[in-house]
Amino acid sequence: MIRLGEAMMILELHRQGLSVTAIARRTGRDPKTVRKYIERGVEVPVYGPRTTGRPSKIAPYMEFLRERVSAFPAIRISV
């Protein structure tokens, strides 16, 4: 991932007529990365919160654990 300033520099060099390869050499980035940011334009990437992809490993056992712990009222389980 590159910063906004570097993306602006890539776009400016492209506007000046430099090739993707020349921009890649000058910035030290891969030509595919340069091409991607030229196609994307000034748009800054937006990252949101990640979704959980899998359930907890103890999820199948939570009911059993709650039953066992209920014998000890001082202990609480939070999930």
Backbone bond lengths (Angstrom), bond angles and torsions (degrees), N, CA, C in turn:
res aa  C-N    CA-C-N  psi(-1)  N-CA   C-N-CA  omega(-1)  CA-C   N-CA-C  phi
1 M - - - 1.441 - - 1.525 107.77 -
2 I 1.316 115.76 139.63 1.450 119.61 179.41 1.519 109.66 -113.78
3 R 1.295 115.50 160.45 1.463 121.26 -179.07 1.526 109.95 -83.57
4 L 1.315 114.75 164.79 1.457 120.84 -176.68 1.529 111.29 -59.84
5 G 1.327 117.77 -40.27 1.463 121.17 -179.81 1.516 112.41 -60.89
6 E 1.324 115.42 -40.53 1.460 119.03 179.35 1.524 110.93 -70.77
7 A 1.331 117.14 -35.70 1.463 120.33 176.39 1.526 110.20 -63.66
8 M 1.323 116.06 -40.54 1.471 119.91 178.05 1.532 110.60 -64.53
9 M 1.338 116.56 -38.22 1.458 119.90 178.74 1.531 110.23 -65.16
10 I 1.326 117.15 -41.49 1.472 121.01 178.28 1.524 109.86 -60.51
11 L 1.321 116.38 -45.38 1.467 119.95 -179.96 1.525 111.78 -65.05
12 E 1.332 116.99 -38.57 1.470 120.61 179.20 1.533 110.59 -66.12
13 L 1.326 117.06 -43.10 1.464 119.96 178.28 1.526 110.75 -64.36
14 H 1.310 116.76 -36.80 1.464 120.51 177.56 1.523 110.19 -67.04
15 R 1.332 116.35 -40.02 1.465 120.36 178.24 1.528 111.31 -63.64
16 Q 1.342 115.91 -31.96 1.463 120.39 178.86 1.528 112.15 -75.53
17 G 1.338 117.03 -8.68 1.459 119.89 174.87 1.511 115.17 103.11
18 L 1.319 119.18 5.49 1.460 120.86 178.06 1.524 110.00 -70.76
19 S 1.315 115.15 148.20 1.468 119.77 178.73 1.526 109.93 -76.41
20 V 1.320 115.09 164.94 1.462 120.51 179.17 1.530 109.68 -60.37
21 T 1.320 116.73 -41.15 1.461 120.94 179.94 1.527 111.39 -63.62
22 A 1.325 116.84 -42.96 1.465 120.71 179.58 1.529 110.87 -64.93
23 I 1.321 116.96 -40.52 1.468 120.85 178.07 1.525 109.76 -64.86
24 A 1.335 116.63 -41.56 1.459 120.80 179.55 1.528 110.88 -61.99
25 R 1.313 117.23 -42.96 1.468 120.50 178.03 1.520 111.12 -63.72
26 R 1.324 116.62 -42.98 1.456 121.22 -176.88 1.529 112.24 -68.22
27 T 1.333 117.48 -36.02 1.459 121.04 -177.13 1.524 113.00 -93.96
28 G 1.335 116.96 -14.85 1.454 120.00 -178.47 1.519 113.10 78.83
29 R 1.314 116.75 19.26 1.470 122.18 179.26 1.518 110.57 -105.03
30 D 1.313 116.30 163.51 1.450 122.51 176.53 1.537 108.78 -71.75
31 P 1.327 118.35 143.93 1.467 119.95 178.93 1.535 113.29 -58.11
32 K 1.332 117.14 -32.90 1.471 119.10 177.51 1.526 111.05 -64.23
33 T 1.333 116.61 -37.97 1.463 120.77 178.26 1.518 110.17 -65.81
34 V 1.315 116.42 -43.83 1.473 120.90 178.66 1.521 109.83 -61.02
35 R 1.316 116.73 -45.97 1.464 121.21 179.68 1.527 110.86 -59.95
36 K 1.330 116.75 -41.69 1.462 121.59 -179.28 1.526 110.75 -61.71
37 Y 1.333 117.53 -43.65 1.463 120.09 -178.13 1.525 112.04 -74.87
38 I 1.320 117.58 -26.58 1.467 119.85 174.49 1.525 109.37 -69.13
39 E 1.333 116.51 -42.61 1.472 120.11 178.70 1.522 111.63 -67.74
40 R 1.321 116.88 -36.72 1.459 121.78 -177.50 1.525 111.55 -72.43
41 G 1.308 117.75 -35.20 1.461 120.84 -177.95 1.524 111.57 83.76
42 V 1.316 116.63 -148.33 1.461 122.11 -174.35 1.531 111.47 -80.25
43 E 1.288 117.54 -9.49 1.461 122.24 -177.70 1.532 111.36 -55.05
44 V 1.321 116.15 124.84 1.453 121.81 178.92 1.529 108.25 -88.31
45 P 1.328 118.69 135.89 1.456 119.67 -179.81 1.527 111.21 -62.47
46 V 1.321 116.34 140.96 1.458 122.23 -179.78 1.519 108.25 -112.14
47 Y 1.307 114.81 126.45 1.450 120.28 179.30 1.514 108.56 -114.22
48 G 1.309 116.34 132.10 1.452 121.51 179.66 1.511 110.38 -110.49
49 P 1.299 116.29 -179.13 1.464 118.62 177.93 1.521 110.96 -66.83
50 R 1.291 115.33 143.81 1.460 120.36 -179.50 1.517 109.80 -79.88
51 T 1.295 114.91 146.28 1.456 119.47 176.45 1.517 108.70 -92.33
52 T 1.307 115.68 148.97 1.455 118.84 178.43 1.519 108.27 -75.83
53 G 1.292 116.12 128.14 1.446 121.10 -175.27 1.508 114.61 -89.14
54 R 1.321 117.49 -21.16 1.456 118.60 -177.43 1.531 109.61 -144.82
55 P 1.318 116.18 154.91 1.463 119.44 -179.29 1.528 111.13 -75.07
56 S 1.298 115.10 166.32 1.454 121.68 177.75 1.527 109.78 -63.13
57 K 1.318 115.99 150.19 1.459 119.75 179.64 1.524 111.99 -68.68
58 I 1.344 116.65 -25.94 1.458 118.28 -178.53 1.530 112.36 -95.74
59 A 1.329 117.66 3.04 1.466 120.90 -178.25 1.530 112.72 -54.61
60 P 1.330 120.63 -42.27 1.464 119.53 179.73 1.532 113.40 -64.98
61 Y 1.328 117.90 -20.50 1.452 122.12 -175.22 1.530 113.71 -103.28
62 M 1.331 117.56 1.07 1.463 120.15 -174.35 1.525 112.78 -61.40
63 E 1.305 118.62 -41.13 1.465 120.21 -179.18 1.526 110.35 -63.54
64 F 1.310 116.68 -43.73 1.455 121.13 177.37 1.530 110.67 -60.03
65 L 1.328 116.36 -44.88 1.464 120.43 -179.66 1.527 111.47 -63.73
66 R 1.322 117.23 -40.08 1.466 120.29 178.59 1.531 110.82 -62.54
67 E 1.327 116.52 -41.37 1.466 120.01 178.32 1.529 111.09 -62.54
68 R 1.317 116.08 -43.45 1.465 120.38 -178.08 1.527 111.37 -67.79
69 V 1.318 117.08 -39.28 1.458 121.17 -177.08 1.524 111.09 -77.26
70 S 1.323 118.00 -22.85 1.467 119.75 -178.67 1.524 111.64 -61.93
71 A 1.310 117.57 -19.18 1.462 121.37 175.97 1.522 111.58 -69.82
72 F 1.327 116.45 -18.60 1.460 121.91 179.59 1.526 108.56 -119.55
73 P 1.335 118.64 92.73 1.467 121.44 -173.37 1.530 114.36 -63.70
74 A 1.321 119.36 -19.19 1.455 120.84 -178.85 1.536 111.72 -75.66
75 I 1.319 117.68 -16.57 1.470 121.79 -178.53 1.512 109.16 -97.11
76 R 1.342 115.81 134.52 1.463 121.09 178.51 1.526 109.26 -121.91
77 I 1.306 115.91 144.89 1.466 121.68 175.92 1.519 107.32 -112.28
78 S 1.311 116.01 128.01 1.463 119.23 175.95 1.517 108.36 -125.45
79 V 1.317 114.51 131.90 1.469 119.95 179.51 1.495 108.75 -135.41
